[in-house]
C-alpha cells in the first residue's frame, strides 16, 4: 500500500471516529430524580433532566396503563405542578393530550422538568407513599420523552428521612441509590420499594434472588420461606429449561388483605395477607402466587403474544391470547407447586376439580369464549358488576382448564414423550431467541401442532374461540381418569344471591336462566316478606327444602315502591366436580399420567 493511500485511510478512520464521538456528544441524555421529603402527604416529587434535545419542543408522556394489568387507569390524573425550566429561565408548557405535556425550548437543548405525583393506592398495579414506606410502579410515576422511548436513563432515589433501603431490579449506576435503565420499558417494568423493609436473599438456578419484605407483625419461618421459594423457582426453571436471568427481585407487601401479584421483567410484586404464612392452606396459596408471578418471567415477559410488546403506553394493547398468557401461567404455576412436592398429585386433581366447578357453574362460560374474554379484558375483567358472571368468563380460570386439556392431548399424541412444556420451549427458542418478537394466534396453534405431531384446529375453533364445553372426559381418559359430577344441592333454588345490609335482605345478583331471572326479581330489590310473612332471617335458609316447581311469593321494595312477585322455583343447577382414577388403568394411561403429574 502506498503512503498516500495509507494517509487517506487513516484520515477516513479519523473522520469516522470524530463523527461517532460527535454523535455521542450530541446524543440525548435522560436523568431522573425521585424524592419524597414529606411521605405522609403521599406525594412523590419527580425531576427529569433532559440534555441534548435539539428540537423546538419536546412532548413528555405518562402511560395510561401498566403492562400486565389490562385496564386504562389514567395515571396522569395524579400529576400536579408540572413545570419546566432551562437554567433559571421558565419554559412555556402546554398540555396537548390527557397524558402529554409539551415543553417549548427553541433556544435550549438542555432543560429540566419537575412535577408531583399523588400516590395513595397500595396495589401491585399502582404507586403508594405514606409514612411507613414508598412503592413505585414506573408507569404511574415516570414520564418519558415521546420520541425517545428507547433512550437509556439514570435514576437517583432520595429516600425520606430515616429510610435506609431501596430495593429494585434496576442495576446500580454508581452512587448511593442510583440506578440505570437501558430504555423506558425497563424503567417502567422495574418497581421500587423504599423504606426500612427487611431484605432476604437466596440463589436459584445459579442466579441471585432478593426479597424485599415489607409489613409489620408478620410471622414466618425465614429458613423455610427461603428454601421453599428456592424450590418453586428452580422447578419453574425446569419447564422451559432456559435461564434469562442475571438477578431477580421479589417485592412482598404483607398487609391486611392481599391483592395478588404483578409480573415484571426481572422482578415481581406480591401483595399478600400478613397471615399468609400461618396455615398450611394459606401458605400453599402464597407459594402458588410465587410460582404464578415467577413463571411470567417466561410466559408473558419473554414468551408473549405479538401484541404485548413493544408496548403502546397511550392506549389498549389488544390480544386474544390472555388465556395463554394468564390462564396458561396459572396452569403451569399449579403444576410447578405440585412438581415441587408441596401438593400431591391427588391434591392437584382436587384443586383442578374445583377449577372446573368455577368455570362450568358460571353461566357466562356459555356466552363468552376464552379468546373473547382475553380481548375484552380492557373493558370487562377489571370492571365487574352484578351481571358479570352471566355474561363472561375469566381468562385465568378458563385458560387454566384449556391448558390442562391441551397438555393431556399433546402427551397422549406423543405417547408420553412430549407435553405443553415442550411447546413453551419451542416458543421461547423460536420467537423470543431467534425472531425476537411475540407470536400470533396462528403461530401458537402451529407450535402446538409441531410438538404434538398433528393439528388441533377443531379443538381451538370449538373450545377456545367458541364456547363449547371442553372435552374433559376424553382428555382425562388419556390419563386413566374420569370426571364425576353431582348436584351441589338437591331440590329447587332461588337462583339469586341475597346480602344482608343494615338488617335488610337485598338482592346482589341473579343467575342467568334461574328462578329469580325468570321470575323478574332484580338486583337491589329489598325482600320484605316471603309467602305473606315478614322475612326476618336468611332467605336461602327459609327456602331450603322447597320442591322444584313450587311457587314462591315475595314482597319486595324496588326504588321505594312495594310490589309482589310470584314465580315457580326451578331446579338447582350447580354441579360439584371430582376427578377420579379409574380402577384398572392401561399401561398407556399410566404413561400419560406419569408424564403429566410426575412424582419426584
C-alpha positions in Angstrom: 0.0 0.0 0.0 1.4 3.5 -0.9 1.9 6.2 1.7 -0.8 8.3 0.1 -3.3 5.6 0.3 -2.3 4.9 3.9 -2.8 8.6 4.7 -6.2 8.6 3.1 -7.2 5.5 5.0 -6.0 7.0 8.3 -7.8 10.2 7.6 -11.1 8.3 6.8 -10.8 6.4 10.1 -10.2 9.7 12.0 -13.2 11.3 10.3 -15.4 8.3 11.2 -14.2 8.3 14.8 -14.7 12.0 15.1 -18.2 11.7 13.7 -19.0 8.9 16.2 -17.6 11.0 19.0 -19.6 14.0 18.0 -22.7 11.9 17.7 -22.1 10.5 21.1 -21.7 14.0 22.5 -24.9 15.1 20.8 -27.0 12.1 21.8 -29.8 13.0 24.2 -29.2 12.2 27.9 -32.0 11.5 30.4 -31.7 11.6 34.2 -34.5 11.1 36.8 -34.5 12.1 40.4 -37.2 10.7 42.7 -37.7 12.4 46.1 -40.3 12.1 48.9 -39.5 14.7 51.5 -42.9 14.5 53.2 -44.2 10.9 52.7 -47.2 11.4 55.0 -48.7 13.7 52.3 -48.5 10.8 49.7 -46.6 12.9 47.1 -43.6 11.8 45.1 -41.5 14.6 43.6 -40.0 13.9 40.2 -37.3 15.8 38.5 -36.3 14.9 34.9 -33.2 16.4 33.4 -33.1 16.3 29.6 -29.9 17.1 27.7 -29.2 17.3 24.0 -32.8 17.6 22.9 -32.4 19.9 19.9 -36.0 20.2 18.6 -38.2 23.2 19.1 -40.3 21.4 21.7 -40.4 18.0 23.5 -43.5 16.1 24.4 -43.4 14.2 27.7 -45.9 11.4 28.2 -47.1 9.3 31.1 -48.6 5.9 30.3 -52.3 5.3 30.7 -51.9 1.6 31.8 -49.4 -0.7 33.4 -48.2 -3.8 31.5 -49.6 -7.0 33.0 -52.7 -5.2 34.2 -55.1 -4.7 31.2 -57.0 -1.6 32.2 -56.6 2.0 31.2 -56.0 3.6 34.6 -55.3 7.2 33.5 -52.2 7.7 35.7 -51.8 11.3 34.5 -54.8 12.3 36.7 -52.4 12.2 39.7 -49.9 14.6 38.3 -49.6 18.1 39.8 -47.4 21.2 39.3 -45.8 20.3 36.0 -43.2 22.9 35.2 -40.1 23.2 33.1 -37.0 25.5 33.0 -33.7 25.9 31.4 -31.2 27.2 33.9 -33.2 30.0 35.7 -35.5 30.6 32.7 -39.1 29.2 33.0 -40.1 27.5 29.8 -43.5 27.5 28.2 -45.5 24.4 28.9 -48.8 23.2 27.2 -50.8 20.1 27.9 -51.7 18.8 24.5 -53.4 15.5 25.4 -54.7 13.8 28.6 -51.3 12.2 29.3 -48.9 14.5 27.3 -47.2 17.8 28.3 -45.4 19.8 25.6 -42.3 21.8 26.7 -41.2 24.5 24.3 -37.4 25.0 24.4 -36.3 26.5 21.0 -33.1 28.0 22.3 -32.2 25.4 24.8 -31.1 21.8 24.2 -30.9 21.2 28.0 -33.8 21.7 30.4 -35.4 20.2 33.5 -39.0 19.2 34.2 -40.5 18.9 37.7 -43.8 17.6 38.8 -45.5 15.9 41.8 -47.4 12.6 41.8 -50.1 11.8 44.3 -49.6 8.1 45.3 -52.0 6.6 47.7 -53.3 3.3 46.2 -51.5 0.3 47.6 -51.9 -2.3 44.9 -49.4 -4.2 42.7 -50.5 -2.1 39.7 -50.2 1.4 41.2 -47.8 3.5 43.3 -48.1 4.3 47.0 -46.4 6.5 49.6 -47.1 7.1 53.3 -45.1 7.5 56.5 -44.3 3.7 56.5 -42.9 3.1 53.0 -42.9 4.1 49.4 -43.7 1.9 46.4 -43.2 2.9 42.8 -44.6 1.4 39.6 -42.7 3.3 36.9 -45.7 3.7 34.6 -47.6 5.7 37.2 -44.7 8.0 38.2 -42.1 8.5 35.4 -42.8 10.2 32.2 -40.8 9.7 29.0 -39.9 11.9 26.0 -42.3 10.8 23.3 -39.7 10.3 20.6 -37.1 8.8 22.8 -38.8 5.8 24.4 -35.7 3.7 23.7 -33.3 6.2 25.4 -31.3 4.9 28.3 -31.5 6.8 31.6 -30.3 7.0 35.2 -32.4 7.3 38.3 -31.4 8.7 41.7 -33.7 7.8 44.5 -33.7 10.1 47.5 -35.5 8.2 50.4 -37.5 10.0 53.0 -35.6 10.9 56.2 -34.8 7.8 58.2 -35.4 5.4 55.4 -32.4 3.2 54.6 -33.5 0.7 52.0 -34.1 1.0 48.3 -34.9 -2.3 46.6 -35.4 -2.7 42.8 -34.2 -5.0 40.0 -32.7 -2.0 38.2 -28.9 -2.2 38.0 -26.7 0.1 40.1 -25.2 3.1 38.3 -22.7 4.3 40.8 -23.5 6.4 43.8 -25.9 5.6 46.6 -29.4 4.6 45.4 -28.6 5.5 41.8 -29.7 3.1 39.1 -29.7 2.8 35.3 -32.2 1.6 32.7 -31.4 0.6 29.1 -34.7 2.1 27.9 -38.1 3.4 29.3 -39.6 -0.1 29.1 -37.0 -1.3 31.6 -37.6 1.7 33.9 -41.4 1.2 33.7 -41.1 -2.5 34.3 -38.9 -2.4 37.4 -40.8 -1.5 40.6 -39.1 0.1 43.6 -39.7 -0.5 47.3 -38.3 2.3 49.6 -38.3 2.3 53.4 -36.9 0.2 56.2 -38.0 -3.2 55.0 -36.2 -6.4 55.6 -34.0 -7.8 52.8 -33.6 -11.5 52.3 -31.8 -13.5 49.6 -31.3 -16.9 48.1 -29.8 -18.4 45.0 -31.9 -20.4 42.4 -30.7 -21.9 39.1 -27.4 -20.1 39.7 -29.0 -16.7 39.9 -29.1 -14.4 42.9 -32.7 -13.7 44.1 -33.6 -10.9 46.6 -36.7 -10.4 48.7 -37.9 -7.1 50.0 -40.3 -7.9 52.8 -42.5 -5.0 53.8 -45.0 -5.2 56.7 -45.3 -5.1 60.5 -46.4 -8.1 62.6 -45.5 -10.7 60.0 -44.6 -14.1 61.4 -42.8 -16.6 59.2 -40.0 -19.2 59.4 -37.3 -17.4 57.4 -35.2 -20.5 56.6 -38.3 -22.4 55.5 -39.5 -19.5 53.4 -36.2 -19.1 51.6 -35.9 -22.9 51.0 -39.4 -23.2 49.7 -39.2 -20.2 47.4 -35.9 -21.5 46.0 -37.6 -24.9 45.3 -40.5 -23.2 43.5 -38.2 -21.1 41.4 -35.9 -24.0 40.4 -39.0 -26.1 39.5 -40.2 -23.2 37.3 -36.8 -23.1 35.5 -37.2 -26.7 34.6 -40.3 -26.1 32.4 -38.5 -24.1 29.7 -35.0 -25.1 30.6 -33.5 -21.7 29.7 -32.4 -19.1 32.2 -33.0 -15.5 31.0 -31.9 -14.0 34.4 -28.8 -12.5 35.9 -30.8 -11.3 39.0 -34.3 -11.3 40.3 -36.3 -9.3 42.9 -39.4 -10.2 44.9 -41.1 -7.2 46.5 -43.6 -8.6 49.0 -46.2 -6.4 50.7 -47.6 -8.1 53.8 -50.8 -6.3 54.5 -54.3 -6.9 56.0 -55.8 -8.1 52.7 -53.6 -9.1 49.8 -54.4 -8.0 46.2 -52.4 -10.6 44.2 -49.3 -10.1 42.1 -47.9 -8.4 39.0 -45.0 -9.6 36.9 -42.1 -7.6 35.7 -39.0 -8.1 33.5 -36.7 -9.1 36.3 -39.0 -8.9 39.3 -42.4 -9.2 40.7 -44.6 -7.5 43.4 -46.7 -9.8 45.6 -49.4 -8.4 47.8 -50.4 -10.9 50.5 -52.1 -11.1 53.8 -49.7 -10.8 56.7 -51.2 -14.1 57.9 -50.4 -15.9 54.7 -47.7 -18.0 56.3 -49.7 -19.1 59.3 -51.7 -22.1 58.0 -51.0 -24.9 55.5 -53.7 -23.7 53.1 -52.8 -20.1 53.1 -49.1 -20.9 52.8 -49.8 -23.1 49.8 -51.7 -20.3 48.3 -48.7 -18.0 48.8 -46.4 -20.4 47.1 -48.9 -20.7 44.2 -48.7 -16.9 43.8 -44.9 -17.0 43.9 -45.0 -19.7 41.2 -47.5 -17.8 39.0 -45.7 -14.5 39.0 -42.3 -16.1 38.7 -43.3 -18.2 35.7 -44.3 -15.0 34.0 -40.6 -14.5 33.5 -41.0 -16.8 30.6 -44.7 -16.7 29.8 -45.6 -13.0 29.0 -42.2 -11.3 29.6 -40.4 -13.4 27.0 -42.8 -15.9 25.5 -45.6 -13.5 24.6 -48.4 -12.7 22.1 -47.2 -10.3 19.5 -49.4 -7.5 20.9 -47.7 -7.5 24.2 -44.5 -5.7 23.3 -43.1 -3.3 22.4 -45.8 -1.5 24.3 -48.0 1.3 23.2 -48.5 3.2 26.5 -51.1 5.5 25.1 -54.0 3.1 24.7 -55.2 -0.5 24.9 -52.9 -3.3 23.5 -55.4 -5.9 22.3 -54.8 -9.7 22.2 -57.0 -12.8 22.2 -54.3 -14.8 23.9 -54.5 -13.8 27.6 -56.0 -17.3 28.1 -52.4 -18.5 27.3 -50.5 -15.6 29.0 -52.5 -15.6 32.2 -54.6 -18.8 32.2 -51.6 -20.8 30.9 -49.4 -19.3 33.6 -52.0 -20.3 36.3 -52.0 -23.8 34.8 -48.2 -24.1 35.0 -47.9 -22.4 38.4 -50.2 -25.1 39.9 -48.1 -27.8 38.2 -44.9 -26.2 39.5 -46.2 -26.3 43.1 -47.2 -29.9 42.6 -43.9 -30.9 40.9 -42.0 -29.2 43.7 -43.7 -31.5 46.2 -46.0 -29.0 48.0 -49.1 -30.7 46.7 -49.7 -34.3 46.0 -51.0 -35.5 42.6 -54.4 -36.2 44.1 -54.4 -32.8 45.8 -53.7 -31.2 42.5 -56.6 -33.1 40.9 -58.8 -31.9 43.7 -57.8 -28.3 43.1 -58.3 -28.8 39.3 -61.8 -30.2 40.0 -62.7 -27.1 41.9 -61.5 -25.1 38.9 -63.8 -27.0 36.6 -66.6 -26.2 39.0 -65.8 -22.4 38.9 -66.0 -22.4 35.1 -68.8 -24.8 34.5 -71.1 -23.2 37.1 -70.5 -19.7 35.6 -73.3 -19.0 33.1 -71.1 -16.6 31.2 -68.9 -19.6 30.2 -71.6 -20.3 27.5 -71.8 -16.6 26.5 -68.1 -15.6 26.1 -65.2 -17.6 24.7 -61.7 -17.6 26.2 -60.5 -15.6 23.3 -63.2 -13.1 23.6 -62.6 -12.8 27.4 -58.9 -12.1 26.6 -59.7 -9.4 24.0 -62.3 -7.7 26.3 -60.1 -7.7 29.4 -59.7 -3.9 28.9 -63.5 -3.3 29.4 -64.7 -6.2 31.4 -62.3 -8.1 33.6 -61.3 -5.2 35.8 -64.8 -3.7 35.8 -67.0 -6.5 37.1 -70.6 -5.8 38.0 -73.6 -7.8 39.3 -74.1 -9.4 35.8 -70.5 -10.3 35.1 -70.9 -14.0 35.9 -73.9 -14.2 33.5 -72.1 -12.6 30.6 -68.4 -13.5 30.8 -65.8 -15.9 31.9 -62.3 -15.4 33.5 -59.5 -16.0 31.1 -57.5 -17.1 34.1 -59.9 -19.8 35.1 -60.9 -21.0 31.6 -57.3 -20.7 30.3 -56.1 -23.0 33.1 -58.6 -25.7 32.1 -57.7 -25.3 28.4 -54.1 -25.7 29.3 -54.8 -28.9 31.2 -56.9 -30.5 28.4 -54.4 -29.4 25.7 -51.5 -30.8 27.7 -53.1 -34.2 28.0 -53.9 -34.2 24.3 -50.2 -33.4 23.5 -49.0 -36.1 25.9 -51.3 -38.6 24.5 -50.5 -37.9 20.9 -46.8 -38.3 21.6 -47.2 -41.4 23.7 -45.9 -39.7 26.8 -42.8 -38.2 25.1 -43.8 -34.6 24.8 -46.0 -32.1 26.7 -47.0 -28.5 26.9 -43.6 -27.8 28.5 -42.1 -28.6 25.1 -44.5 -26.1 23.4 -43.2 -23.4 25.8 -39.6 -24.4 25.0 -40.3 -24.2 21.3 -42.0 -20.7 21.6 -39.0 -19.5 23.7 -36.4 -20.6 21.2 -38.3 -19.7 18.0 -39.8 -16.4 18.9 -38.0 -14.9 21.9 -34.5 -16.1 21.0 -34.4 -16.4 17.2 -37.1 -14.0 15.9 -37.0 -11.7 19.0 -40.8 -11.0 18.8 -44.1 -12.3 20.0 -46.2 -14.9 18.3 -49.6 -14.7 16.6 -52.6 -16.8 17.4 -51.9 -18.9 14.4 -48.3 -19.3 15.3 -49.3 -20.6 18.8 -51.5 -23.2 17.2 -48.7 -24.2 14.8 -46.3 -24.6 17.7 -48.7 -27.0 19.5 -49.0 -28.9 16.2 -45.3 -29.1 15.7 -44.8 -30.6 19.2 -47.8 -32.9 19.1 -47.3 -34.1 15.5 -50.8 -33.1 14.5 -53.0 -30.1 14.4 -55.9 -29.4 16.8 -57.7 -26.8 14.7 -61.2 -28.1 15.6 -60.4 -28.0 19.3 -59.3 -24.4 19.1 -62.3 -23.4 17.0 -64.9 -25.0 19.3 -63.3 -24.6 22.7 -61.0 -21.6 22.6 -62.7 -19.3 20.0 -66.1 -20.9 20.7 -68.0 -21.7 23.9 -68.5 -25.5 23.7 -67.7 -27.4 26.8 -64.2 -28.7 27.0 -63.7 -32.4 26.2 -62.9 -33.3 29.8 -63.8 -36.9 29.7 -61.7 -37.6 26.6 -58.7 -35.7 27.9 -58.8 -37.2 31.4 -59.4 -40.6 30.0 -56.0 -40.5 28.3 -54.5 -40.5 31.8 -56.8 -43.1 33.3 -59.0 -40.5 35.0 -62.7 -39.8 34.9 -64.7 -36.7 35.8 -67.7 -37.2 38.1 -70.4 -34.5 38.6 -73.1 -34.3 41.3 -75.6 -31.6 42.3 -74.3 -29.1 44.9 -77.8 -29.1 46.4 -80.9 -31.2 45.9 -84.3 -29.6 45.1 -85.1 -26.1 44.0 -83.0 -22.9 44.1 -83.9 -19.2 44.1 -81.0 -18.5 41.6 -80.0 -15.3 43.3 -77.6 -14.0 45.9 -79.1 -12.0 48.8 -77.0 -9.9 51.1 -77.9 -8.6 54.5 -77.1 -4.9 55.0 -78.3 -2.9 57.9 -80.9 -5.6 58.7 -82.2 -5.6 55.1 -82.3 -8.5 52.7 -81.1 -7.1 49.4 -80.6 -9.0 46.1 -77.0 -8.6 44.9 -77.0 -10.9 41.8 -79.2 -13.2 39.8 -78.2 -16.3 37.8 -78.9 -16.4 34.1 -81.9 -18.7 33.4 -82.6 -19.3 37.1 -85.8 -18.9 39.1 -85.2 -15.2 40.0 -84.0 -14.4 36.5 -87.2 -15.9 35.0 -89.5 -14.5 37.7 -88.3 -10.9 37.5 -86.5 -10.5 40.8 -84.0 -7.7 40.3 -80.6 -6.8 41.8 -81.1 -4.1 44.5 -84.6 -5.4 45.3 -85.2 -5.4 49.1 -87.1 -8.5 50.1 -89.7 -7.6 52.8 -91.8 -10.7 53.0 -91.9 -14.4 52.0 -95.2 -16.1 51.4 -97.1 -13.4 53.2 -94.9 -13.4 56.3 -92.3 -10.8 57.1 -88.8 -12.0 56.4 -86.6 -11.8 59.5 -83.9 -14.3 58.8 -81.8 -15.6 55.9 -83.8 -16.1 52.7 -81.7 -19.0 51.4 -82.3 -20.9 54.7 -86.0 -20.1 54.5 -86.3 -21.6 51.1 -84.3 -24.7 51.9 -86.1 -27.9 51.1 -88.6 -26.4 48.7 -89.7 -28.7 45.9 -88.9 -27.9 42.3 -91.9 -26.3 40.7 -93.4 -24.9 44.0 -94.4 -21.2 43.8 -92.7 -18.6 45.9 -94.4 -15.3 46.8 -92.1 -12.3 47.5 -93.0 -8.8 48.7 -90.2 -6.5 47.6 -89.3 -2.9 47.7 -88.0 -1.6 44.4 -86.9 2.0 44.1 -89.1 2.8 47.1 -92.2 1.2 45.6 -93.6 -2.0 47.1 -94.7 -4.8 44.8 -95.4 -8.5 44.8 -93.7 -11.2 42.7 -94.9 -14.8 42.2 -92.9 -17.3 40.3 -92.1 -21.1 40.4 -88.8 -22.3 41.8 -86.7 -24.1 39.3 -84.3 -27.0 40.0 -80.8 -26.1 41.3 -78.2 -26.4 38.5 -74.9 -26.0 40.2 -72.6 -29.1 40.0 -69.8 -30.3 42.1 -67.0 -32.0 40.1 -64.4 -34.6 41.1 -61.6 -36.1 39.1 -61.2 -39.8 40.0 -58.8 -42.5 39.0 -60.2 -45.5 37.0 -59.9 -48.8 38.7 -57.6 -50.5 36.2 -55.6 -48.0 34.0 -53.8 -49.4 31.0 -50.1 -49.1 30.5 -50.6 -46.2 28.0 -52.8 -44.4 30.5 -50.3 -44.8 33.3 -47.6 -43.4 31.0 -49.7 -40.3 30.2 -50.4 -39.7 33.9 -46.8 -40.2 34.9 -45.8 -37.6 32.3 -48.5 -35.2 33.4 -48.1 -35.4 37.1 -44.7 -36.8 37.9 -43.8 -37.8 41.4 -40.3 -36.6 42.2 
